[in-house]
Amino acid sequence: MTDLAQIIDDFAFLDEWEDRYRYVIELGKALPELSEDKRTSENKVQGCASQVWLVTHSDGGGDPVLTFEGDSDAHIVRGLVAIVMAVYSGKHASEIARTDALEVFNKIGLVEHLSSQRANGLRSMVRRIREEATVRVAA
């Protein structure tokens, strides 16, 4: 998985939106494919126009470290999944619950270039991850 700081640096280097778009697609291509047995309705993110699946793994404990697997049937959305995972994966649930990945997407100038459907899907992914983290902290 690509490091978030690297993604932010790479976006700063790319001036043209078309180049950024291609970079997001490349991030998606680098994302490991999710196995068929994990492409379940339980793992499917509701509110996305494309099909998106997210799987959460926890190391247990009072404030567990959560890691994520994700996939989509659309190239650009796979890239968005990769960025969301770079923001959240490998962090404590309490930190995830406090972190809004949309701030990162705004910082790199991505949200303004997404269609309203993709932006809504992105919000759905972020909301699902943060809600899951909040539940695991409370548990």
N, C-alpha and C positions, 0 to 999 in steps of 0.2 A: 504494500500500500504506500502511496506517495505521502510524504510528510507535508503537513499544512503550511509550514513556513516556506517550503520549496514551491508549493502551488501559488502562494501569494507573491513570491519573488518572480515566478515565471509570468504571472499575469501582469505585473508591473513592467516587465520587459516587452510585452506584446502591446503594440499601440492600436492595431486595427481589430475591430470586432470580429472579422472573419478569421483572423489568426487565433483569437481567444476561443472562438467557437470550435475551430479545429482542435485546439489544445484540450478542450473539455471532452471532445469525442475520443481523443487519444487516451485521456485519463480513464474513460469508460472501457476502452479496449484493453487496458492494463488490469482492469478489475477481474479477479477470478470469477469464473462462471459459477452460479449457484446450482447445486445438483437438483435434479427433478424432484426428489423426495422432500426438498425444502420449499418448493414452489407450491405451497398450500394456500388455501383461503385464509387460514389463520395468520400466515406470514405476509399476506398481501396487504399493501397499504391502500386504504380507502381514500378517495378524493383525488386520485391521480388519473389523468386521461390515459396514460400508458399503463401497462402492467408493471408494478413495482413490488418487489418482495424484500422484506427486511427480517433478518434473524438475529436475535439478541442472545449473547452468551454472558454469563455472570460467573465471577470467581467466588460468589457467596460472601458472607460477612455482613456486618452492619452497614457499611457504605461500600458496596461491591464495585470492583472494576468491571466495566461492561465493554465487551467487544462486539462488533457487528459484522455480519455478512449481508450483502445486498446485491440485487440484480434488477434489470429492467429489459423489456423487449425493444426499447428504443435507444439508439446510439447516444444521443445527447443526454437523455435521462440517465443512462448508465454513468455518464460522466458526472452528472449532478449527484448521483448516489455516491460515487467515489469521493467527491469533495465533502459531502455530509459525513461520510465515514471517517475522513481525515480529521474533521472537526471533533468528532465524538468518540471514536473507537479508542479503547485503552485508557479511558479516564474513569474516575470515580463517579458513581451515580449522582452524588450531590453536586459535583462540578457540571455534569451534563445538564442537570435540571436547571442550573443557573445560566447556562451558556446558550445564547441565541445564534444559531448558525447563520441566520438571515443577515446578521450584522457583518459576517465574513463575506457573504455574497454581495452585500451592498459595498463593502470596502473594495472588492475587486471589480466592481462595476458590472456585475453579472445580472442582477435582478432586473434592471431597467431594459435589458435586451431579451428577456424571456417573454414568451407569449403568456397571456393571462392564465391559460390552462397549465402551462409548465410551472409558472410561479405558484399557482394554487397547489399543484402536486408537490412542489418543493416544501411549501408550508405544511402540507399534510405529513410529509416525511419527518420534518423537524418536530412537529407537534407530537407525533407518535413516539419518537425516541425520547423526548423530554418527559412525556407523561409516563412512559415505562420506567424511566430513571427515578421519577418522583415516587412511583409506587414502590420501587425496590428500596429506596431510602426509608420510606415509611414502614416497610415490613420489618 
